[in-house]
Amino acid sequence: MRFDRLTAGPSRAPHEWLTELRPHARAPDDRPFLYLNMVASADGRAAFEGRAQGLGSEADTLLLTELRALADAVLVGTGTIRAEGYGRLVRNADRVARREAAGLAATPTAVLISRSFDIPWGAGLFEAPDQPVIVYTRAERSGGEPAGRDRSVPPDVAAPLDVVRLEEPTPAAAMADLRSRDVRSLLCEGGPRLNSALLEAGVVDELFLTLSPMLSGEPSAPRIVEGQGLPEPARLRLEWALRHEEELYLRYAVNT
């Protein structure tokens, strides 16, 4: 048995490395092609002092924004939005131009799944009049009210908002509805419990993982997958490993 050492080769800009991803072309018929992006410390933690931002760098953020630039939509957990703060998903003029040249909307649609409809309405995401948002939630049944009854949305929500009520807002049901809307490529930015639900549902195709050169030492900080645990391990196949200074960027195919 021999080990390969990762050696330096020609460097490329992040969007050039990502051209081989081709998420639109690889979308199944019944759901979007789904890729996760996460960051973790060397001791396996997905947050530092309560935020993933404490682990990443400018280079990590650049890779994330380039992954967003490929997506029709971006799925984000409500807890992640609360912790990290979110505004318009794509703002850089060059990325907007690349998206429009590829036939995509100027910015991806933001997607949230919340059974309880507990939405962080104060996030900047809802203040952008040019940032579409879809919220999947459970159909209303309490108090004898009919399923699908409209819930109240704060009047100051400026973002174009579509609230979709499903009998059970599972990841599979949300993915099927997104595909019916011609969403072919979907980036998920966590959090860990949402990642767990997606992996358990078998709808994750690839994982982009930034390995931060830090030992956080926080025993209660989450890992990139949290919750009740997966019924069986998700096997990963390494597609490539990139390096910038002390950070590693790992791309895996996911075999659930």
KACORWO-V873047 format. One record per residue. RES is the residue in one small letter. PHI is phi in radians with two decimals (999 if undefined). Layout:
res=RES phi=PHI
res=RES phi=PHI
This chain:
res=m phi=999
res=r phi=-2.22
res=f phi=-1.97
res=d phi=-1.68
res=r phi=-1.61
res=l phi=-1.26
res=t phi=-1.97
res=a phi=-1.25
res=g phi=-2.48
res=p phi=-1.03
res=s phi=-1.50
res=r phi=-2.44
res=a phi=-1.17
res=p phi=-0.94
res=h phi=-1.16
res=e phi=-1.31
res=w phi=-1.09
res=l phi=-1.49
res=t phi=-1.07
res=e phi=-1.34
res=l phi=-1.14
res=r phi=0.83
res=p phi=-1.11
res=h phi=-1.11
res=a phi=-1.20
res=r phi=-1.77
res=a phi=-1.19
res=p phi=-1.16
res=d phi=-1.25
res=d phi=-1.86
res=r phi=-2.85
res=p phi=-1.28
res=f phi=-1.24
res=l phi=-2.01
res=y phi=-2.23
res=l phi=-1.64
res=n phi=-2.26
res=m phi=-2.47
res=v phi=-2.21
res=a phi=-2.50
res=s phi=-1.30
res=a phi=-1.14
res=d phi=-1.72
res=g phi=1.47
res=r phi=-1.78
res=a phi=-1.72
res=a phi=-2.68
res=f phi=-2.30
res=e phi=0.95
res=g phi=1.52
res=r phi=-2.42
res=a phi=-1.19
res=q phi=-1.04
res=g phi=-1.24
res=l phi=-1.74
res=g phi=-1.45
res=s phi=-2.35
res=e phi=-1.09
res=a phi=-1.18
res=d phi=-1.08
res=t phi=-1.10
res=l phi=-1.08
res=l phi=-1.09
res=l phi=-1.03
res=t phi=-1.16
res=e phi=-1.26
res=l phi=-1.12
res=r phi=-1.06
res=a phi=-1.13
res=l phi=-1.58
res=a phi=-1.68
res=d phi=-1.22
res=a phi=-2.60
res=v phi=-2.22
res=l phi=-1.65
res=v phi=-2.40
res=g phi=-1.22
res=t phi=-1.11
res=g phi=-1.16
res=t phi=-1.16
res=i phi=-1.09
res=r phi=-1.09
res=a phi=-1.31
res=e phi=-1.74
res=g phi=1.34
res=y phi=-2.34
res=g phi=-2.12
res=r phi=-1.01
res=l phi=-1.31
res=v phi=-2.23
res=r phi=-2.16
res=n phi=-1.14
res=a phi=-1.10
res=d phi=-1.14
res=r phi=-1.19
res=v phi=-1.04
res=a phi=-1.10
res=r phi=-1.11
res=r phi=-1.08
res=e phi=-1.15
res=a phi=-1.15
res=a phi=-1.55
res=g phi=1.49
res=l phi=-1.66
res=a phi=-1.14
res=a phi=-1.04
res=t phi=-2.39
res=p phi=-1.16
res=t phi=-1.30
res=a phi=-1.43
res=v phi=-2.20
res=l phi=-2.19
res=i phi=-2.13
res=s phi=-2.54
res=r phi=-1.06
res=s phi=-1.57
res=f phi=1.04
res=d phi=-1.60
res=i phi=-1.89
res=p phi=-1.37
res=w phi=-1.06
res=g phi=-1.36
res=a phi=-1.16
res=g phi=-1.06
res=l phi=-0.93
res=f phi=-1.55
res=e phi=-1.68
res=a phi=-1.60
res=p phi=-1.20
res=d phi=-1.96
res=q phi=-2.03
res=p phi=-1.12
res=v phi=-2.36
res=i phi=-2.04
res=v phi=-2.03
res=y phi=-1.71
res=t phi=-2.51
res=r phi=-1.46
res=a phi=-1.08
res=e phi=-1.28
res=r phi=-2.31
res=s phi=-1.23
res=g phi=1.16
res=g phi=1.31
res=e phi=-1.43
res=p phi=-1.20
res=a phi=-1.04
res=g phi=1.52
res=r phi=-1.06
res=d phi=-1.14
res=r phi=-1.66
res=s phi=-1.32
res=v phi=-2.09
res=p phi=-0.90
res=p phi=-1.18
res=d phi=-1.60
res=v phi=-1.28
res=a phi=-1.56
res=a phi=-1.17
res=p phi=-1.07
res=l phi=-2.05
res=d phi=-2.15
res=v phi=-1.69
res=v phi=-1.92
res=r phi=-1.81
res=l phi=-2.02
res=e phi=-0.97
res=e phi=-2.42
res=p phi=-1.36
res=t phi=-1.39
res=p phi=-0.97
res=a phi=-1.11
res=a phi=-1.16
res=a phi=-1.14
res=m phi=-1.08
res=a phi=-1.12
res=d phi=-1.17
res=l phi=-1.07
res=r phi=-1.13
res=s phi=-1.17
res=r phi=-1.62
res=d phi=1.19
res=v phi=-1.45
res=r phi=-1.81
res=s phi=-2.22
res=l phi=-2.32
res=l phi=-1.69
res=c phi=-1.96
res=e phi=-1.91
res=g phi=1.51
res=g phi=-1.53
res=p phi=-1.03
res=r phi=-1.24
res=l phi=-1.12
res=n phi=-0.98
res=s phi=-1.06
res=a phi=-1.11
res=l phi=-1.18
res=l phi=-1.14
res=e phi=-1.11
res=a phi=-1.34
res=g phi=1.26
res=v phi=-1.96
res=v phi=-1.70
res=d phi=-1.75
res=e phi=-2.49
res=l phi=-2.19
res=f phi=-1.84
res=l phi=-2.16
res=t phi=-1.59
res=l phi=-1.73
res=s phi=-1.44
res=p phi=-1.37
res=m phi=-2.56
res=l phi=-1.77
res=s phi=-1.23
res=g phi=1.20
res=e phi=-1.77
res=p phi=-1.16
res=s phi=-1.69
res=a phi=-1.19
res=p phi=-1.26
res=r phi=-1.61
res=i phi=-1.28
res=v phi=-2.27
res=e phi=-2.34
res=g phi=2.21
res=q phi=-1.42
res=g phi=1.68
res=l phi=-1.42
res=p phi=-1.09
res=e phi=-2.70
res=p phi=-1.08
res=a phi=-1.59
res=r phi=-1.48
res=l phi=-2.06
res=r phi=-2.10
res=l phi=-1.22
res=e phi=-1.63
res=w phi=-2.83
res=a phi=-2.31
res=l phi=-2.01
res=r phi=-2.36
res=h phi=-2.36
res=e phi=0.91
res=e phi=-1.71
res=e phi=-1.61
res=l phi=-1.99
res=y phi=-2.16
res=l phi=-1.89
res=r phi=-2.02
res=y phi=-2.13
res=a phi=-1.45
res=v phi=-1.89
res=n phi=-1.96
res=t phi=-1.50
